[in-house]
């Protein structure tokens, strides 16, 4: 799965620089995660770094973008080639 930032986001700016794939960017109202770039940090870290640093716990798995660990790892390989 990709991750999703919900509307509890306070635009604190801490998640964006933590994303190793550049998947997080400022949206119109809150930060957003591009599911095409999100690997949940598979290949980089053991846990998603955006979730680790989020002070309001507003980042969860996106139920509309379901991906298995192997799929996320293949995406990581493609993004880092």
C-alpha contacts under 8 A as a table, 3 or more apart, distances in Angstrom:
res1	aa1	res2	aa2	distance
1	X	39	X	7.83
1	X	40	X	7.57
1	X	61	X	6.01
1	X	62	X	6.09
1	X	63	X	7.24
1	X	65	X	5.12
1	X	66	X	4.04
1	X	67	X	4.13
1	X	68	X	6.70
1	X	72	X	7.75
2	X	33	X	7.97
2	X	35	X	5.15
2	X	38	X	5.45
2	X	39	X	6.45
2	X	40	X	6.31
2	X	61	X	6.00
2	X	62	X	5.57
2	X	65	X	5.73
2	X	66	X	6.91
2	X	67	X	7.11
3	X	33	X	6.68
3	X	35	X	7.12
3	X	38	X	6.92
3	X	40	X	6.72
3	X	59	X	6.58
3	X	60	X	5.54
3	X	61	X	4.38
3	X	62	X	4.99
4	X	32	X	7.07
4	X	33	X	6.06
4	X	59	X	5.54
4	X	60	X	5.45
4	X	61	X	5.84
4	X	62	X	5.04
5	X	8	X	7.99
5	X	9	X	6.78
5	X	30	X	7.91
5	X	31	X	6.77
5	X	32	X	6.03
5	X	33	X	6.89
5	X	58	X	5.67
5	X	59	X	4.49
5	X	60	X	6.65
6	X	9	X	6.15
6	X	58	X	5.44
6	X	59	X	6.34
6	X	60	X	7.85
7	X	30	X	6.93
7	X	58	X	7.46
8	X	56	X	7.28
8	X	58	X	5.71
9	X	12	X	7.78
9	X	30	X	6.00
9	X	31	X	7.15
9	X	56	X	7.06
9	X	58	X	5.85
10	X	30	X	7.24
10	X	56	X	7.69
11	X	30	X	5.93
11	X	31	X	6.49
12	X	15	X	7.95
13	X	16	X	6.11
13	X	17	X	7.78
14	X	17	X	6.48
14	X	18	X	7.06
14	X	50	X	7.78
14	X	53	X	6.65
14	X	54	X	6.90
15	X	18	X	5.30
15	X	19	X	6.71
15	X	24	X	7.34
15	X	49	X	7.53
15	X	50	X	4.69
15	X	51	X	7.78
15	X	53	X	6.41
15	X	54	X	6.40
16	X	19	X	5.74
16	X	22	X	7.37
16	X	23	X	7.91
16	X	24	X	5.13
16	X	25	X	6.25
16	X	50	X	7.44
17	X	20	X	7.78
17	X	22	X	7.84
18	X	49	X	5.99
18	X	50	X	6.11
19	X	22	X	5.49
19	X	23	X	6.45
19	X	24	X	6.61
19	X	41	X	7.53
19	X	49	X	6.61
19	X	50	X	6.50
20	X	23	X	7.86
20	X	41	X	7.05
20	X	44	X	7.20
21	X	37	X	6.11
21	X	38	X	6.73
21	X	39	X	7.78
21	X	41	X	7.94
21	X	79	X	7.57
22	X	25	X	7.59
22	X	37	X	7.08
23	X	33	X	5.33
23	X	34	X	5.02
23	X	35	X	7.30
23	X	36	X	7.80
23	X	37	X	4.96
23	X	38	X	5.46
24	X	31	X	6.67
24	X	32	X	5.61
24	X	33	X	4.51
24	X	34	X	6.44
25	X	31	X	5.57
25	X	32	X	5.55
25	X	33	X	6.59
26	X	29	X	7.76
26	X	30	X	6.21
26	X	31	X	4.34
26	X	32	X	6.14
27	X	30	X	5.19
27	X	31	X	4.97
27	X	32	X	5.53
28	X	31	X	7.86
33	X	37	X	7.98
33	X	38	X	6.97
34	X	37	X	5.54
34	X	38	X	6.19
35	X	38	X	4.98
35	X	39	X	7.98
35	X	65	X	7.20
37	X	75	X	7.80
37	X	79	X	7.58
38	X	41	X	7.29
39	X	42	X	5.41
39	X	43	X	7.98
39	X	72	X	4.97
39	X	73	X	7.07
39	X	75	X	6.67
39	X	76	X	6.20
40	X	47	X	7.15
40	X	48	X	4.96
40	X	49	X	8.00
40	X	72	X	7.41
41	X	44	X	5.21
41	X	45	X	5.33
41	X	46	X	7.08
41	X	47	X	6.39
41	X	48	X	5.00
41	X	49	X	6.86
42	X	45	X	6.04
42	X	46	X	6.77
42	X	47	X	7.58
42	X	48	X	7.76
42	X	69	X	7.49
42	X	72	X	6.32
42	X	73	X	5.81
42	X	76	X	6.83
43	X	46	X	7.97
43	X	73	X	6.16
43	X	76	X	6.16
43	X	77	X	7.91
45	X	48	X	6.89
45	X	49	X	7.45
47	X	51	X	7.98
47	X	52	X	7.55
48	X	51	X	5.60
48	X	52	X	6.56
49	X	52	X	4.90
49	X	53	X	6.37
50	X	53	X	5.41
50	X	54	X	5.99
50	X	59	X	7.55
51	X	54	X	5.30
51	X	57	X	6.92
51	X	58	X	8.00
51	X	59	X	5.92
51	X	60	X	7.79
54	X	57	X	5.56
54	X	58	X	7.08
54	X	59	X	7.52
62	X	65	X	5.52
62	X	66	X	7.12
63	X	66	X	6.16
67	X	71	X	5.92
67	X	72	X	6.47
68	X	71	X	5.25
68	X	72	X	6.34
69	X	72	X	5.06
69	X	73	X	6.14
70	X	73	X	4.99
70	X	74	X	6.18
71	X	74	X	5.10
71	X	75	X	6.22
72	X	75	X	5.03
72	X	76	X	6.20
73	X	76	X	4.91
73	X	77	X	6.30
74	X	77	X	5.08
74	X	78	X	6.26
75	X	78	X	5.08
75	X	79	X	6.09
76	X	79	X	5.12
76	X	80	X	6.12
77	X	80	X	5.28
77	X	81	X	6.17
78	X	81	X	5.57
